[in-house]
């Protein structure tokens, strides 16, 4: 499975962005997709996840109420709508796709939020 993130950029505090994560290859095996982010000098943290079957969603407390995860199974694509962005949301955002036996990472997309 190949994973490619897109949609990052530089915005002002309070702005919105929508990230996309496109999976290709053996996509029939995908059971869940997650978003993570890694700020400079910090560990990579989970921020949101969604299953491909029932659409069950979960969020980190830091983004709950501001970010919304969704997916289009037909397109094998996951989205992250990010509203009310804050400078502390600045990070590289990564997508991880979970197959039956292993997970696959993308290379990330950079989001920079200035005050």
C-alpha positions as CSV (number, residue, x, y, z in Angstrom):
1,X,0.0,0.0,0.0
2,X,1.3,3.5,-0.9
3,X,0.2,6.5,1.1
4,X,0.4,10.1,0.0
5,X,-0.6,13.1,2.1
6,X,-1.4,16.5,0.7
7,X,-3.0,19.8,1.5
8,X,-0.5,21.3,4.0
9,X,0.6,24.9,3.9
10,X,1.2,28.1,5.8
11,X,-1.8,29.8,7.3
12,X,-2.7,32.4,10.0
13,X,-4.2,31.5,13.4
14,X,-7.9,31.0,13.1
15,X,-7.7,29.8,9.5
16,X,-8.8,26.4,8.1
17,X,-7.1,23.7,6.1
18,X,-8.1,20.4,4.7
19,X,-5.6,17.6,4.5
20,X,-6.0,14.5,2.3
21,X,-4.5,11.1,2.5
22,X,-4.7,8.9,-0.6
23,X,-4.0,5.2,-0.5
24,X,-3.2,3.1,-3.5
25,X,-2.1,-0.5,-4.2
26,X,-3.6,-3.3,-2.1
27,X,-6.3,-1.1,-0.7
28,X,-8.8,-3.9,-0.2
29,X,-6.9,-4.8,3.0
30,X,-7.3,-1.4,4.6
31,X,-9.3,-1.5,7.9
32,X,-8.5,1.8,9.5
33,X,-6.7,5.1,8.8
34,X,-5.2,7.5,11.3
35,X,-3.7,11.0,11.3
36,X,-0.6,11.8,13.4
37,X,1.5,14.9,13.7
38,X,5.0,15.6,14.8
39,X,6.1,19.1,15.9
40,X,9.8,20.1,15.7
41,X,11.7,18.3,18.5
42,X,8.7,16.4,19.7
43,X,7.4,12.8,19.3
44,X,4.8,11.8,16.8
45,X,1.3,11.9,18.3
46,X,-2.0,10.4,17.3
47,X,-4.6,13.1,16.5
48,X,-7.5,11.3,14.8
49,X,-8.6,8.0,13.4
50,X,-11.4,6.4,11.4
51,X,-12.3,2.8,10.5
52,X,-13.3,2.0,7.0
53,X,-16.1,-0.4,7.9
54,X,-18.4,1.5,10.4
55,X,-16.8,4.9,10.2
56,X,-16.0,4.9,13.9
57,X,-14.0,8.1,14.7
58,X,-11.7,9.1,17.5
59,X,-9.8,12.3,18.3
60,X,-7.0,13.5,20.6
61,X,-8.3,16.0,23.2
62,X,-6.0,18.6,21.7
63,X,-8.0,18.7,18.4
64,X,-11.5,17.6,19.5
65,X,-14.1,20.1,18.4
66,X,-11.8,21.7,15.9
67,X,-10.7,18.9,13.6
68,X,-13.0,16.5,11.7
69,X,-11.9,13.2,10.1
70,X,-13.7,11.7,7.2
71,X,-13.1,9.1,4.5
72,X,-14.2,8.2,1.0
73,X,-13.9,4.5,0.7
74,X,-14.6,4.5,-3.0
75,X,-11.6,6.8,-3.5
76,X,-9.5,5.2,-0.8
77,X,-9.0,8.7,0.6
78,X,-9.1,10.1,4.1
79,X,-9.5,13.8,5.0
80,X,-8.8,15.9,8.0
81,X,-10.7,19.2,8.1
82,X,-8.8,21.5,10.5
83,X,-10.6,24.6,11.7
84,X,-9.6,27.3,14.1
85,X,-6.0,26.5,13.7
86,X,-3.5,27.6,16.4
87,X,0.2,28.1,16.3
88,X,0.6,25.0,18.4
89,X,-0.9,23.0,15.5
90,X,2.3,23.6,13.5
91,X,3.7,20.2,12.7
92,X,4.3,17.7,9.9
93,X,1.1,15.7,9.6
94,X,1.3,12.0,8.7
95,X,-1.2,9.5,7.6
96,X,-1.0,5.8,8.6
97,X,-3.1,3.2,6.8
98,X,-3.7,-0.1,8.6
99,X,-4.0,-3.3,6.7
100,X,-4.8,-6.7,8.2
101,X,-1.2,-7.4,9.2
102,X,0.7,-4.1,9.1
103,X,0.6,-0.4,8.8
104,X,1.9,1.9,6.1
105,X,3.1,5.5,6.6
106,X,3.1,8.4,4.2
107,X,5.9,10.9,4.1
108,X,3.9,13.7,5.6
109,X,2.7,17.2,4.8
110,X,3.8,20.3,6.6
111,X,1.3,22.7,8.3
112,X,2.6,26.0,9.6
113,X,0.3,28.2,11.6
114,X,1.5,31.7,12.4
115,X,0.0,34.1,15.0
